[in-house]
Amino acid sequence: MIGTGSMGGMMSLLFAEYGIHTHYYDPSKKNIEALQSHAKESKHEDKITYHDDHKSLCEALEDGDKPKVFMFSIPHGGPADDSIDALEPYLKPGDIIMDASNEHWKATERRQARLEPKGIHYIGMGVSGGYQSARHGPSISPGGSKEALDKVFPFLQKIAAKDNRGRPCVAKLGPGGCGHYVKMIHNGIEHGMMTALCEAWAIMNIGLGMDYEEIGTIFEKWNGDKQRPLRDNFLIDIGADICRTKDEKGNYVLANVRDKVVQDVDNSEGTGTWSVQEGTRLHVPDPTIAVSHLFRVASADAARRETVNKALDGKGVKPAQIEGVDKAKFLEDLYNAVYASFLMCFIQGLHVLSKANEENDWKLDFADVLQLWRNGCIIQSDGVADLLETVYRSREHDNDDLLGHQTIAGELAKTYPSLKRVVLKAIEFDLHAGALGTSLEYYKYSGSTELPTQFQEAELDYFGAHMFDLKTAEPGKPVTGKHHFEWKPARGILETND
């Protein structure tokens, strides 16, 4: 194990629990001491061995013709390249590196191109679920050569999370960087879901005047109702815990948490940024994911928000309590709104993944992808996964157009009135609803046959001769139109003066 921070350290303990002897290297004294302490507490000291350099680490792994197997759990970017540089003199054909970091898929493919000609396998492997799941079984998304995946798959099946039917949440996804790509999409979906849920929390807390205990009870009810679509949802489940947890003085911990998410801005987490970039690069609309990411980024600079607030001199927006609603009915609307937004986050992320799959010829099985997300990960949401699995296993579905499937269209049509009512009230009383509102707009324009972009297309043709299609023509694919109208002839300086 290279890197024993919160994820690498917990996975080392997980391996030890399965009887797997783990040798590790980490330059951080803090990480080393933490792992040694945890190993002592759990009585796994004999299964976890520290090495102070890469050479002794590699020597300890030598066992005849058997391959050495390494796992990286380190920050993305340079640290992985540095680790490969340090290990490479001691590697031989057949050795395997599993990069369990949140790495960019292109960096993974670059390293595969560097190592595989030398017979060294490099697997880009997303690991989800946070440090708790790393300790008892994470969701795992490995991608790489078939030979490498075949070798490590029995091990990964053993340590992976299991769903409620006992199936491991891991699959041999495919070649190249697809494993890290799938994890990136998971995290993009995660950002969208988390933003929609925090908006719902604030709507209850500020808009409906509910205290933390009441909200915790609502989340528990949402998560626990096995007949409804938000059942067995990880984020809602932990949301109930967060609302109820108190410190040693009896104060709610949540009450003292500042409203700033910095993981994207401080570059400790790149997957959210990359998922938004990929949607843009591939021309796939993923607005709930994108807006949620930007909301997080805006939240990070609390000092700037304070400055703007002071400049507004009392004229800024202040969320208020909602008036004129039946609380029970509105909470039902809020449930449906959160479900609709969660479902659209999945759809948007899966659409991006589908386009990348087509571009790279990964041949992903999307039912397998959903299986990864059944347990041990942040976006676990069994009701949503059940619905999507039904669609993916049906004969008539288009991976690029899940919204066009009647099953999904029916679900969104049912929830639209609730989503609309929630967003309208949020706007009226100045509550934040960026993710919920964007999900509403995504639903509206995705199925509309009359968009205001008709006027935009005309303006593009006016100043840029960008061409347009006629309404009488078939809708067709997104290609350049065949018509131009000379709205106003271009004239030279002398002609203009005349």
C-alpha positions as CSV (number, residue, x, y, z in Angstrom):
1,M,0.0,0.0,0.0
2,I,1.4,3.3,-1.1
3,G,-0.3,6.0,0.9
4,T,-2.1,5.3,4.2
5,G,-4.3,8.3,4.8
6,S,-7.9,8.0,5.6
7,M,-8.7,5.7,2.7
8,G,-5.4,3.7,2.3
9,G,-5.1,3.2,6.1
10,M,-8.6,1.8,6.4
11,M,-8.2,-0.4,3.4
12,S,-5.0,-1.8,4.9
13,L,-7.0,-2.8,8.0
14,L,-9.7,-4.3,5.8
15,F,-7.1,-6.5,4.0
16,A,-5.6,-7.5,7.4
17,E,-9.1,-8.6,8.5
18,Y,-9.3,-10.9,5.5
19,G,-5.9,-12.4,6.4
20,I,-4.0,-10.5,3.7
21,H,-0.6,-9.3,4.9
22,T,-0.1,-5.7,3.8
23,H,3.3,-3.9,3.5
24,Y,3.0,-0.2,3.3
25,Y,5.0,3.0,2.6
26,D,4.0,6.5,3.5
27,P,6.2,9.6,3.9
28,S,3.7,11.1,6.4
29,K,4.6,10.4,10.1
30,K,1.1,11.3,11.1
31,N,-0.4,8.7,8.7
32,I,2.0,6.0,9.9
33,E,1.3,6.6,13.5
34,A,-2.5,6.6,12.9
35,L,-2.4,3.3,11.0
36,Q,-0.1,1.7,13.7
37,S,-2.5,2.8,16.4
38,H,-5.6,1.4,14.5
39,A,-3.7,-1.8,13.8
40,K,-2.9,-2.2,17.5
41,E,-6.5,-1.5,18.6
42,S,-7.9,-4.0,16.1
43,K,-5.2,-6.6,16.9
44,H,-3.9,-6.7,13.3
45,E,-0.3,-5.6,14.0
46,D,1.1,-8.9,12.6
47,K,-0.6,-8.3,9.3
48,I,0.6,-4.7,8.6
49,T,4.2,-3.9,8.1
50,Y,5.8,-0.5,7.6
51,H,8.8,0.1,5.2
52,D,10.7,3.3,5.2
53,D,11.7,3.1,1.5
54,H,10.4,1.7,-1.8
55,K,13.3,-0.8,-2.2
56,S,12.6,-2.6,1.1
57,L,8.9,-2.6,0.3
58,C,9.5,-4.3,-3.0
59,E,12.0,-6.8,-1.6
60,A,9.4,-7.8,1.0
61,L,6.9,-8.6,-1.7
62,E,9.2,-10.8,-3.8
63,D,7.9,-14.4,-3.8
64,G,9.4,-16.3,-6.7
65,D,7.4,-16.0,-9.9
66,K,4.4,-14.5,-8.2
67,P,3.6,-10.9,-9.2
68,K,4.1,-8.1,-6.7
69,V,0.8,-6.2,-6.2
70,F,0.7,-2.5,-5.3
71,M,-2.2,-0.2,-4.4
72,F,-1.9,3.6,-4.6
73,S,-4.1,5.7,-2.3
74,I,-2.5,9.1,-2.7
75,P,-3.4,12.5,-4.1
76,H,-4.0,12.8,-7.8
77,G,-1.4,14.1,-10.2
78,G,2.3,14.2,-9.5
79,P,2.4,11.8,-6.4
80,A,1.5,8.8,-8.6
81,D,4.2,9.6,-11.1
82,D,6.7,10.0,-8.3
83,S,5.7,6.7,-6.8
84,I,6.1,4.9,-10.2
85,D,9.5,6.5,-10.6
86,A,10.5,5.2,-7.2
87,L,9.1,1.7,-7.7
88,E,10.1,1.1,-11.3
89,P,13.7,-0.1,-10.8
90,Y,12.3,-2.9,-8.7
91,L,9.4,-4.0,-10.9
92,K,9.4,-7.0,-13.2
93,P,6.9,-8.1,-15.9
94,G,3.7,-9.3,-14.4
95,D,3.7,-6.9,-11.5
96,I,0.5,-5.0,-10.9
97,I,-0.3,-1.5,-9.7
98,M,-3.8,-0.7,-8.7
99,D,-4.3,3.1,-8.5
100,A,-7.1,3.5,-6.0
101,S,-6.7,7.3,-6.0
102,N,-9.2,9.8,-7.4
103,E,-7.1,10.2,-10.6
104,H,-7.9,11.7,-13.9
105,W,-8.6,9.0,-16.5
106,K,-6.2,10.4,-19.0
107,A,-3.4,10.3,-16.5
108,T,-4.2,6.7,-15.9
109,E,-4.1,5.9,-19.6
110,R,-0.8,7.8,-19.9
111,R,0.7,5.6,-17.2
112,Q,-0.7,2.4,-18.8
113,A,1.0,3.4,-22.0
114,R,4.3,3.9,-20.1
115,L,4.2,0.6,-18.1
116,E,2.3,-2.0,-20.1
117,P,5.0,-2.3,-22.9
118,K,7.3,-3.4,-20.1
119,G,4.8,-6.0,-19.0
120,I,3.8,-4.1,-15.9
121,H,0.0,-3.8,-15.4
122,Y,-1.6,-0.6,-14.3
123,I,-5.2,-0.6,-13.2
124,G,-7.1,2.6,-12.8
125,M,-9.5,1.8,-9.9
126,G,-12.1,4.1,-8.4
127,V,-12.8,3.4,-4.8
128,S,-15.9,5.0,-3.2
129,G,-17.7,5.2,0.1
130,G,-15.4,7.3,2.2
131,Y,-13.1,6.0,4.9
132,Q,-15.9,4.1,6.7
133,S,-16.5,2.0,3.6
134,A,-12.8,1.6,3.0
135,R,-12.7,-0.1,6.4
136,H,-15.6,-2.5,5.9
137,G,-15.9,-2.8,2.1
138,P,-16.0,-0.1,-0.6
139,S,-17.5,0.2,-4.0
140,I,-14.8,-0.6,-6.6
141,S,-14.6,0.4,-10.3
142,P,-11.5,-1.1,-11.9
143,G,-10.4,-0.6,-15.5
144,G,-7.4,-1.9,-17.3
145,S,-6.2,-4.8,-19.4
146,K,-8.2,-8.0,-19.3
147,E,-5.2,-9.9,-18.1
148,A,-4.6,-7.6,-15.2
149,L,-8.3,-7.5,-14.2
150,D,-8.6,-11.3,-14.4
151,K,-5.7,-11.6,-11.9
152,V,-7.0,-9.2,-9.3
153,F,-10.7,-9.7,-9.6
154,P,-11.1,-12.6,-7.1
155,F,-9.3,-10.3,-4.5
156,L,-11.5,-7.4,-5.4
157,Q,-14.6,-9.5,-5.1
158,K,-13.6,-10.5,-1.6
159,I,-13.0,-7.0,-0.3
160,A,-15.7,-5.1,-2.1
161,A,-19.0,-4.0,-0.5
162,K,-21.9,-6.5,-0.9
163,D,-25.4,-5.4,-1.8
164,N,-28.5,-6.6,0.0
165,R,-28.5,-9.8,-2.1
166,G,-24.9,-10.5,-1.3
167,R,-23.5,-9.5,-4.7
168,P,-20.2,-7.7,-4.7
169,C,-20.1,-4.1,-5.8
170,V,-17.3,-4.5,-8.2
171,A,-17.1,-5.4,-11.9
172,K,-14.4,-5.8,-14.6
173,L,-15.4,-2.7,-16.3
174,G,-13.2,-2.6,-19.4
175,P,-9.9,-1.3,-20.8
176,G,-7.9,2.0,-20.4
177,G,-9.0,4.6,-18.0
178,C,-12.7,3.6,-17.8
179,G,-12.5,2.7,-14.1
180,H,-11.4,6.1,-13.1
181,Y,-13.9,7.7,-15.5
182,V,-16.7,5.8,-13.9
183,K,-15.6,7.0,-10.5
184,M,-15.4,10.6,-11.8
185,I,-19.0,10.3,-13.0
186,H,-20.0,8.8,-9.6
187,N,-18.5,11.9,-7.9
188,G,-20.3,14.3,-10.3
189,I,-23.6,12.6,-9.6
190,E,-22.7,12.8,-5.9
191,H,-22.1,16.6,-6.0
192,G,-25.5,17.0,-7.7
193,M,-27.3,14.9,-5.1
194,M,-25.6,16.5,-2.2
195,T,-26.5,20.0,-3.3
196,A,-30.2,19.0,-3.9
197,L,-30.3,17.4,-0.5
198,C,-28.7,20.4,1.3
199,E,-31.2,22.7,-0.4
200,A,-34.0,20.4,0.9
201,W,-32.5,20.5,4.4
202,A,-32.5,24.4,4.3
203,I,-36.0,24.5,3.0
204,M,-37.1,22.4,6.0
205,N,-34.9,24.2,8.5
206,I,-35.5,27.9,7.4
207,G,-38.5,27.6,5.1
208,L,-40.6,25.4,7.3
209,G,-39.0,26.3,10.7
210,M,-38.2,22.7,11.5
211,D,-35.5,21.9,14.0
212,Y,-32.7,19.4,13.5
213,E,-34.5,16.6,15.3
214,E,-37.6,17.0,13.1
215,I,-35.5,17.0,10.0
216,G,-33.6,13.9,11.1
217,T,-37.0,12.2,11.6
218,I,-38.1,13.1,8.1
219,F,-34.8,11.9,6.6
220,E,-35.1,8.6,8.6
221,K,-38.7,8.2,7.2
222,W,-37.6,8.9,3.6
223,N,-34.8,6.5,3.8
224,G,-36.7,3.8,5.6
225,D,-39.9,3.5,3.6
226,K,-39.1,0.4,1.5
227,Q,-42.0,1.0,-0.9
228,R,-40.9,4.4,-2.0
229,P,-38.1,5.5,-4.4
230,L,-35.8,7.3,-1.9
231,R,-35.4,4.0,0.1
232,D,-31.9,2.9,1.2
233,N,-30.2,6.1,0.2
234,F,-26.8,6.7,1.7
235,L,-26.9,10.5,1.8
236,I,-30.3,10.7,3.3
237,D,-29.4,8.0,5.8
238,I,-26.3,9.9,7.1
239,G,-28.3,13.1,6.9
240,A,-30.5,11.8,9.7
241,D,-27.4,11.1,11.8
242,I,-25.9,14.5,11.1
243,C,-29.1,16.3,12.1
244,R,-29.2,14.4,15.5
245,T,-25.6,14.2,16.5
246,K,-24.5,16.3,19.5
247,D,-21.0,17.0,20.9
248,E,-19.9,16.3,24.5
249,K,-21.6,19.6,25.6
250,G,-24.9,18.6,24.2
251,N,-24.7,21.0,21.3
252,Y,-25.7,20.0,17.7
253,V,-22.4,19.6,15.8
254,L,-24.1,20.7,12.6
255,A,-25.0,24.1,14.1
256,N,-21.3,25.0,14.2
257,V,-20.3,23.8,10.7
258,R,-19.5,26.7,8.4
259,D,-21.2,26.8,5.0
260,K,-18.1,26.4,2.9
261,V,-17.1,23.4,0.7
262,V,-13.5,23.7,-0.2
263,Q,-12.5,20.3,-1.6
264,D,-12.8,21.5,-5.2
265,V,-11.1,24.8,-4.7
266,D,-8.1,23.5,-2.8
267,N,-7.5,20.9,-5.4
268,S,-7.7,18.0,-3.0
269,E,-10.6,16.8,-5.0
270,G,-10.6,17.1,-8.8
271,T,-13.4,14.7,-9.9
272,G,-16.2,17.3,-9.7
273,T,-14.4,19.7,-11.9
274,W,-13.5,17.0,-14.4
275,S,-17.0,15.7,-14.6
276,V,-18.3,19.1,-15.5
277,Q,-15.5,19.6,-18.0
278,E,-16.3,16.2,-19.6
279,G,-20.0,17.1,-20.0
280,T,-19.0,20.3,-21.7
281,R,-16.3,18.6,-23.9
282,L,-18.7,15.9,-25.0
283,H,-21.6,18.3,-25.5
284,V,-23.8,16.5,-23.1
285,P,-26.1,18.6,-20.9
286,D,-25.5,17.9,-17.2
287,P,-26.8,21.1,-15.7
288,T,-27.7,19.9,-12.2
289,I,-24.2,18.5,-11.8
290,A,-22.6,21.6,-13.2
291,V,-24.6,24.1,-11.2
292,S,-24.0,22.0,-8.0
293,H,-20.3,22.1,-8.6
294,L,-20.4,25.9,-9.1
295,F,-22.5,26.3,-6.0
296,R,-19.8,24.4,-4.0
297,V,-17.1,26.6,-5.5
298,A,-19.1,29.8,-4.6
299,S,-19.6,28.5,-1.1
300,A,-15.8,28.0,-0.6
301,D,-14.9,31.7,-0.5
302,A,-16.9,32.7,2.6
303,A,-14.8,35.9,3.0
304,R,-15.8,37.1,-0.5
305,R,-19.5,36.4,0.3
306,E,-19.1,38.4,3.5
307,T,-17.7,41.3,1.5
308,V,-20.5,41.3,-1.1
309,N,-23.1,41.1,1.7
310,K,-21.6,44.2,3.4
311,A,-21.5,46.0,0.0
312,L,-25.2,45.3,-0.4
313,D,-25.8,47.3,2.9
314,G,-28.8,45.4,4.0
315,K,-30.3,45.0,0.6
316,G,-29.0,41.4,0.1
317,V,-31.2,38.4,-0.1
318,K,-32.2,36.8,3.2
319,P,-34.1,33.4,3.1
320,A,-37.4,33.6,4.9
321,Q,-40.0,31.3,6.3
322,I,-42.5,29.9,3.8
323,E,-46.1,31.1,4.2
324,G,-49.4,29.8,2.8
325,V,-48.6,26.0,2.6
326,D,-49.9,22.9,4.3
327,K,-46.7,21.5,6.0
328,A,-47.5,17.8,5.4
329,K,-48.4,18.3,1.8
330,F,-45.4,20.5,1.2
331,L,-43.1,17.9,2.7
332,E,-44.6,15.4,0.3
333,D,-43.8,17.8,-2.5
334,L,-40.3,18.1,-1.2
335,Y,-39.8,14.4,-1.1
336,N,-40.9,14.1,-4.8
337,A,-38.7,17.1,-5.7
338,V,-35.6,15.5,-4.1
339,Y,-36.3,12.2,-5.8
340,A,-36.8,13.9,-9.2
341,S,-33.5,15.8,-8.8
342,F,-31.6,12.7,-7.7
343,L,-32.9,10.7,-10.7
344,M,-31.9,13.5,-13.1
345,C,-28.4,13.6,-11.5
346,F,-28.1,9.9,-12.3
347,I,-29.4,10.4,-15.9
348,Q,-27.1,13.3,-16.6
349,G,-24.0,11.5,-15.3
350,L,-24.9,8.3,-17.2
351,H,-25.4,10.3,-20.4
352,V,-21.9,11.7,-20.1
353,L,-20.6,8.2,-19.4
354,S,-22.4,6.8,-22.4
355,K,-20.9,9.4,-24.7
356,A,-17.4,8.7,-23.4
357,N,-18.0,5.0,-23.7
358,E,-18.9,5.4,-27.3
359,E,-15.9,7.7,-27.9
360,N,-13.4,5.3,-26.4
361,D,-15.0,2.0,-27.3
362,W,-14.9,0.7,-23.7
363,K,-17.9,-1.5,-24.2
364,L,-19.2,-0.8,-20.7
365,D,-22.2,-2.8,-19.3
366,F,-24.3,-0.1,-17.7
367,A,-26.1,-2.6,-15.5
368,D,-22.7,-3.5,-14.1
369,V,-22.0,0.2,-13.5
370,L,-25.3,0.4,-11.5
371,Q,-24.2,-2.7,-9.5
372,L,-21.1,-0.9,-8.4
373,W,-23.3,1.8,-6.8
374,R,-25.6,-0.6,-4.9
375,N,-23.6,-0.4,-1.7
376,G,-20.3,1.0,-0.3
377,C,-20.6,4.3,-2.2
378,I,-21.9,7.8,-1.6
379,I,-24.6,7.7,-4.3
380,Q,-26.2,4.4,-3.1
381,S,-29.9,4.9,-3.8
382,D,-31.6,1.5,-4.2
383,G,-34.9,3.0,-5.5
384,V,-33.2,4.9,-8.2
385,A,-30.9,2.0,-9.1
386,D,-33.8,-0.4,-9.3
387,L,-35.6,1.9,-11.7
388,L,-32.5,2.4,-13.9
389,E,-31.6,-1.3,-13.9
390,T,-35.0,-2.1,-15.2
391,V,-34.5,0.4,-18.1
392,Y,-31.0,-0.9,-18.9
393,R,-32.1,-4.5,-18.9
394,S,-35.0,-3.7,-21.2
395,R,-34.6,-4.3,-24.9
396,E,-35.8,-0.9,-25.9
397,H,-33.5,1.7,-24.4
398,D,-31.0,4.2,-25.6
399,N,-27.9,4.8,-23.4
400,D,-27.7,8.3,-24.7
401,D,-31.4,9.1,-24.1
402,L,-32.7,7.7,-20.8
403,L,-35.2,10.6,-20.6
404,G,-36.8,9.2,-23.8
405,H,-37.6,5.8,-22.1
406,Q,-41.3,5.7,-21.1
407,T,-40.5,4.3,-17.6
408,I,-38.3,7.3,-16.7
409,A,-40.4,9.8,-18.6
410,G,-43.4,8.6,-16.5
411,E,-41.5,9.0,-13.2
412,L,-40.5,12.5,-14.0
413,A,-43.9,13.5,-15.3
414,K,-45.4,12.4,-11.9
415,T,-42.9,14.4,-9.9
416,Y,-42.8,17.5,-12.0
417,P,-45.8,19.3,-10.3
418,S,-44.2,18.7,-6.9
419,L,-40.8,19.9,-8.1
420,K,-42.4,23.0,-9.6
421,R,-44.3,23.9,-6.4
422,V,-41.1,23.5,-4.3
423,V,-39.0,25.7,-6.6
424,L,-41.7,28.3,-6.9
425,K,-41.9,28.6,-3.1
426,A,-38.2,28.6,-2.7
427,I,-37.9,31.5,-5.2
428,E,-40.8,33.4,-3.5
429,F,-39.2,33.2,-0.1
430,D,-35.5,33.6,-1.2
431,L,-34.5,30.1,-0.3
432,H,-31.6,28.5,-2.3
433,A,-32.8,26.0,-4.9
434,G,-30.0,26.0,-7.6
435,A,-29.9,22.2,-8.0
436,L,-33.6,21.7,-7.6
437,G,-34.4,24.6,-9.9
438,T,-31.9,23.5,-12.5
439,S,-33.4,20.0,-12.5
440,L,-36.8,21.6,-13.1
441,E,-35.4,23.5,-16.1
442,Y,-33.6,20.4,-17.4
443,Y,-36.9,18.5,-17.4
444,K,-38.7,21.4,-19.1
445,Y,-36.3,22.0,-22.0
446,S,-35.3,18.3,-22.5
447,G,-38.8,17.5,-23.6
448,S,-39.8,20.7,-25.2
449,T,-40.4,21.2,-29.0
450,E,-40.6,25.0,-28.8
451,L,-37.6,26.6,-27.2
452,P,-36.6,30.3,-27.1
453,T,-33.4,29.3,-28.8
454,Q,-35.4,29.8,-32.0
455,F,-34.7,33.5,-31.5
456,Q,-31.1,32.9,-30.5
457,E,-30.5,30.9,-33.7
458,A,-31.9,33.8,-35.8
459,E,-29.5,36.2,-34.1
460,L,-26.6,33.9,-34.7
461,D,-27.5,33.9,-38.4
462,Y,-28.0,37.6,-38.4
463,F,-24.4,38.5,-37.2
464,G,-22.5,35.4,-38.1
465,A,-24.3,33.7,-41.0
466,H,-24.3,30.5,-38.9
467,M,-27.3,29.1,-40.9
468,F,-30.5,27.6,-39.6
469,D,-33.0,24.9,-40.2
470,L,-36.6,25.6,-41.2
471,K,-39.5,24.5,-39.0
472,T,-41.0,22.6,-41.9
473,A,-37.9,20.3,-42.1
474,E,-37.5,17.1,-40.0
475,P,-35.8,17.8,-36.6
476,G,-32.7,15.9,-37.6
477,K,-29.4,15.6,-35.8
478,P,-27.4,18.4,-34.4
479,V,-25.7,19.5,-37.6
480,T,-25.3,22.9,-39.3
481,G,-28.5,24.2,-40.8
482,K,-29.0,24.6,-44.6
483,H,-30.5,28.1,-44.7
484,H,-29.2,31.6,-44.4
485,F,-31.2,34.9,-44.6
486,E,-29.5,38.2,-45.4
487,W,-31.1,40.1,-42.6
488,K,-29.0,43.2,-43.2
489,P,-26.3,43.3,-46.0
490,A,-22.7,44.0,-44.9
491,R,-21.5,47.4,-46.1
492,G,-18.1,49.1,-46.3
493,I,-17.2,52.4,-44.6
494,L,-17.9,54.5,-47.7
495,E,-21.2,52.7,-48.3
496,T,-22.3,53.3,-44.7
497,N,-21.4,57.0,-44.9
498,D,-23.4,57.4,-48.1
